[in-house]
Amino acid sequence: MSGPRNTVLVGDVRERLAELPAASVDCVITSPPYFQLRDYGARGQIGLEANVGGWVDAATEQIINLFIAMPGLVVALMITSVAGASLLNLVLVLGAVSWPPGS
């Protein structure tokens, strides 16, 4: 695996994740984009939009980007909704859509 390992990366999550190889991240912790409550002084940050509609658009875009990056998650959510919403079903479906490892 190339790239940082067990490393804390600081910056705009959208930019920092773009620097990493595909499927190389296990966990991302960010500060939620509070609407009009936080100003981190970063260009293009989510949360300083002029109205709630702009904030919803920016947040929705990030969710769509997540699903594009992890298409198996969309499949897992759809199968779980049909099979019945339970933690066991979700675990089984996530295991099935991510098998074999590394795919």
N, C-alpha and C positions, 0 to 999 in steps of 0.2 A: 504494500500500500504506500502510495506516495502522499506527501502532504503532512500537515501537523498531526500529531497523535497525542491525546490527553492534554490538549492545549486550550486555554481560554483565549478566544478571539474577541476583540472589542471593536465595535463599529456598527454601521448600518447593516442589519442582518441580510438585507437584500443584496448588498454589495459583497459582503464577506462570504456568503454561501456561494455566490457565483464564482469565487476564486477557488473553490474546493472541487476535487474530482467527484463525478457522479456517484451516488450510492456510498459515499464515504462518511456520512454523518449519522451518528446514533442519537444525539440529543441536541436540541437548540433551546436555549432559555432566553427569552426577550422580555422587555417591558411592554405591556399592552399599550396600544395607541389610544390613550384616553382623549376623548373629544374636548378640546379647548382647556385641558387641565395641565398639560405638561409641555414645556418647550425645551428641547434638548439642544437647541441651537444648530441643528443639522439641516442642511438643505434637503428638501423633498420629504421631510418626515411626515408620517401619518399622524393626524390628530389636530393639526392647525388649520384645517380646511375652514372656509368661510361659513359653511352650514352643515347640518347633520347629513344631508344627502351626499355631499362630497366625501365626508368621512365614511359613510356606508359604502360608497363606490370604491374607495381606496382599500377598505378592509375586505370587501368582497373580492377584489382583484387578488389580494394576497391569498385568500382561501382557494380561489381558482388555480393560482400558481402552485399551491400545495398539491392539489389533486392532479395537476398536469405532471408534477415531479414524481408523484407516487400513484399511478393509475390503479394499482392493486387495492389501494385504500377505497376507491370508489366502488370497485367490484365487491369488496368485503362488506361495505356498508349496505349495498343493495341486497346481497345474499342474506345478511343478518336481518334486514327488515322483513324479508319474505319468510325466513326460517323462524323468526320470533326474536324479539329484543331481549336477550339475556347475555350475561357476561360469558357463560360457557359457549354459547353459539358464536359470539364475537371472537373468542380465543380460537375456536376450531376453524372458523372461516379465515381469520388472519393467518393461521398456520398453513391452511390449504393454499391460499393465494400467494404466499411467499415461498412455497416449496417448489423446486429445490433451493436451498440457501444460495444466495448470490445472484438469483435471477431477477 
